[in-house]
Amino acid sequence: MGLFPPFIGAEAGVFMHQRNGDKWKSKKALELPFAHRCEIINKNGVNYLFAASVSKYKANPEDWSKPGEMHLVKLSDKAELPLKSEIIDKSLTRNHGMLRSDILGEELLFISGAEGIFYFEMEQDNWAKKQFFDKEVSEFGFVDLDNDGQKELVTIEPFHGETLNVYKKNDGKWELQFSDTLSFGHGLSCGIFNGEPIIVVGSRRGSYALDLFKIKDKENWKFSRKCIEEDAGPTQTQVFSANRKDYILSANQKKNEVVLYY
């Protein structure tokens, strides 16, 4: 919390929200200027908090002179606030996307930026950063669109980009299968909705639409595109299931609403 458009966030950080009865209590758990994403990975029974800043510091919205940082916290029941972190990477420019995925056979933490998509893998009690994809990516997702048992890579390119791309891995290489246009692409997520694999993505310019993509011709990689809501301006979306029902959650900044679609 604390990072606001256009990247005003010197006082930002990672916050802990605890529920007591019907009330929530919030505290800043980690001081992290320009904090943008966080995720928890469980490895060998230990929870690790990854927290990334979009930039080390920004004098103005166009200032990308200082790459973002990835902070790591080994969590425990006895941890006291504020948490203390270790910086494990400070080389990613326009650090934007973060995702937990098992696409490589185990649950790993993936991040994206101008240098591409990377993942962190534990090697002898240390977390090593490794390249996964070598093009500039804003946000990304993984989903099996053609039901062949292998997940495809879905990206917004480049940073806050104008293009939605779908790649399929063939002979060890990611090959582009489908592209469509966005306007300031934002809020990408993938998943299963009403029994079908889908892509949900927003535009924060132009129509400010929240769009849903579904594959309609698997052999030729043709998709249908449906507008869920216009003039929404999504900042974040999530496709998920709960109690045997599928949902799409979207933070529609243009309308100052958090909306649940089903």
N, C-alpha and C positions, 0 to 999 in steps of 0.2 A: 504494500500500500504506500501511497504518497508520491507516486509518479503520475503526473498529469500532462495531457497534451498542452503545448508542444514540447514534451520532454522537460518539464519543470519538476525536479525531484531531488534536490540536494539533501532534503530531510527524509527521504524515503527509507524503507527498510522492510524486513519480513516481520509480520505480525502474527501472534498466536491468539486464536479465538477459542474461548472455553465456555461451554454451556452449563449453566447452573439453574435447573428447573426450566422456566420459560424465558430466562434472560441470558444474554451473552455478555461476556467480559472480554475486552480486547487489550492486549499489551504488545508493545514493540519487542520482538524477540531477538532481532538482529539489526544492528545499525548497518545499512547498506545504501549509500547514496545512489540514486538512479536505479534502484532495484526494479527488475522487470518480470522475472519468472522464478518459480521455485518448485521443487518436486522432491519426493522422498523415495529412496530405493532401499529395499531390504537385502542385505548381503550377509550370508552366514549367520542369520539371526540378529543382525544389528541393523538399525535404521540409520541411514545417512541422508541428511538434508543437503540438497544442492540448491544454491541460490545464485542467480546471475544478474549482473547489472548490464543495462543496455550500453553503457559507456562509463568509464572511470569518472569522467567529469564532462559537463557540457556548458560552455560559456553562453551558447545560444543554440536554438534548434538545429542549425546547420553544422554545428561543431562536432566532427567525428574524429578529432585528432588523437583522442585517448581511447584505446580499445576497452571493451567491457571486461569484467572479472567474473570468474566462477569461484564461489566460496563453498566450502564443504564443512559441515558440522556433523560429528558423530553423536547421535542423540542417545540419551539415557534417561531413566526415570528420575535420576537425581540431578539432572541438568538445571542450572540456575539461570535466570534471565538477568541481564541480556546474555545471549549465547555468544560463545567465542568461536570464530571460524578460522579455517586455513584456506589461503588462496591457492588453488590448484591449477589455474590457468588465467592468463591475462593477455591473450593474443587475438581475440575474436572481435572484429570490427562490426558495428551495426548488429550486435548480438540481439536476436529477436525471438526465435522459436525455441521451445523446449518440449520434450516428449519422452515419456517412459514407454519402452517397447521391447518385445521379445523377438523381433524380426530376425535377429542373428542367433536365435536358439536359447538365449537366456535374457532375463530382464536387464536392460541397460538404459542409461540416461543419454539421450540425444539432444544436441543443441545445433543451432544454425546461425549463420551470419554471412558477411561478404565473402569469406573464404570457403564457404560450403557448409556441409552438414558433418558433424563429428559426434563420436560417442565416447563415453568414459567406461573403461574396463578395469576391474581390480586385478593388479599383478603384484603378488607378494606384499600385500597389505597397503599398496599404493595404487592410486587411481591414475591410469594412463589415458591420454586423449589420442584418439585415432580417427583418421579421415574415413568418411562413409560415402560422401558425394562431393564433387569438386566444382559445382556452380554456385553462384550467389543465391541464397534462399532466404526468404523472409520467414514464412511459416511452412510446416510440412505435416504430413500424416501418412499412415500406412493402413491399407485395407485390401482385402482380396476381392477385387471387382469382378473378375471373370470366373470365380468359383473353381479355380484349378488347384487350390491348396497353398498358393504362394501369394504373399501380399505385394501389392503395387505401392509405389512411392508417389505421393501427391504433393505438389509444391505450389507456393506463390513465389513468382520470380519477377524481378529481383526484389530488393528491400522495398516493402510497401508497394509491390509491383503491379503491373498491368496484365499479367498473364497467369492463368491457372494451368499447370502441366501435370500430366499423368505419365509415369514411366513404368515399364515392365522390365524385369531383369532377364536377359537372355545371354547365355554363355558368359556369365559373370559381369556383364555390362548393363547399365541402366539405359534402355532405349525409349525414346519419346514416342508415345502412342496417341496422345490427345492433347490439344491446347484450346483454350477459350479466353476471351478477354474479360478483364476486371478493370475497376477504376479505384486505385489505391487499395489493393487487395488486403483484406484483414479478416481475422476470426475464422481460420480454417479448422475444420474437424471432420473426421471420417468415422464410419461405424455402420451398424446394422439398424435399419428402421423399417418396421413392418415386414420383416423377413428379407429385405433387400439391402445390399451394400450401397451406401450413399456417400456423397461428398457435400458438405455444407460450407459455404464461404460467403463472405460479405464484401461489399465495396463501400469505402468511406468517402467517395467522391461520386459525381454523376448522379445516378439514380439512388444511391445509398442503399441498394437492394441487398436482401439476404436471399441467396439462391441455393437451390438443391439440384445436384447432378446425379443422374442414374444411368448406368450403361444399358443401352437398348439393342446394340448389335455387337456381340462379343468378338466375332471374327474380324470386323472392320473397325473396332474401337470407336463406335459412335455413341454419343450420349444425348439424353434429353436434359433440358435445362428448365427449371420451374422457379419462378419467383415466389418465395414464401411470404415476403413482406417488402414493400417499397418504402423508401424514406426512413429506413431503420438505422443505417450507419453502424453496423455491428463492430464491436471491438473484440469480442470473444464469444465463441460458440462451443457447445459440447453435445455430441450425440451419445446417449446412454440409455440403459434399461433399468427399470426398477419395478418390482412386483409384477413381473411378466408383461410389462408394458414399455414401449419404446418412446423416447422423448428427444426433442431437440431444445437445448437451452441456449438462449442468446442474450447478450448484453447489448441492447440497442441504444447506443449513446445519443443518436440524433433525436430519439423520442424520450430519452431519460427513463428507460424502462428495462427491466430484466424480464424476459418473456419465456414461457414454457409452451412449446408446440407439441401436439400429439395427434 
